[in-house]
Amino acid sequence: MAPISPIMRMVTQRRALSIFSRARALVRTMEPHPFERLPLAQKTAKADWGKQVKHVGDAAMFYFPAFGIFLGWPLLAEKFADGHIGDY
């Protein structure tokens, strides 16, 4: 059997470390940390409903017309080409 080249050894070690790092990061995301707890010295911020409504409204101004065009193009095509398809 041929000896493992230094490049192959480096690739396999780097990959094993990468898989181990991902597994460790996954486990660490499931455990509670002190910096994720709510502070007792500071009050929680109140919800800014005006900003939320504005954000949803801005998104709706784009998505509703876009979906209307995307899903309604067959009806528009039928109106424009009614009776003219197949005529030479």
N, C-alpha and C positions, 0 to 999 in steps of 0.2 A: 504494500500500500504506500502511495506517495505521501511524503510529509506535507502538512498543511502550510501553505505559504503565509507569510506575515500579513498580507493584505486580506486573505480569507479569514484569518484569525481575528483581525481587527473588525471586519464586517460582522462576524458572528457575535463577537463580544458587544459591539455597539447595538446590534439588534436585540440581544438578550437584555441589555441595560434599558433599552427603549421600552420593551414589553414590561419589564419590572417597574419602570418609572410610571408607565400608564396605569398599571394595576395599583401601585401605591397612591397615585393621585386620585384614583377612583375611590379607594377606601378612605382617603383623607377627606373627600367631599361629604362623606356620610357621617362624620363625627362632628359634634358641636365644638365650636371654638369660642373663646371669650370675645373676640372682636365681632362675632355675629350676633351677640346678645344685645338687647336694647339697653342703652345706658340709663342709669337711675338719676344722674345729675342733669339730664337734659330732657325736656318734654318732647313728645313726638310731634311732628309737623302735621298740621291739619291738611286735609285733602283739598286740592285746588281743582274744584269741579269745573270751573270756567275753562281752565286750560285743557282739561280732558274732553269737554264738549267741543271746544274749538278744534282739537286734534282729530276727533272722530268726524266732525263736520268737514274738515279739509280732506280727509281721506275719502269720505262719501262723495264729495264733489268730483273726485277722479274716478273712483271705482264704479259707481252706478252708471255713468255714461259709457265707460269703457266696457263694462259687461253687457250693457244694452246693445252696443255696436257689435261686440264679439258674438253674442248669442242671437242677435237679431238680423245679422247680415243675410241669412237665407230669405227672410221676408222682404227685405229691401231689394234683393236680387230678383225675386219673383215679380215685384211691382215694376221694376225697370225693364225686365226682359219678358214680360207677359205676352205671349203670343208671337214672339220673335225668335224663339229658340228653334232651330231646325229648319228655318226658312232660308233658302239660298237665293 
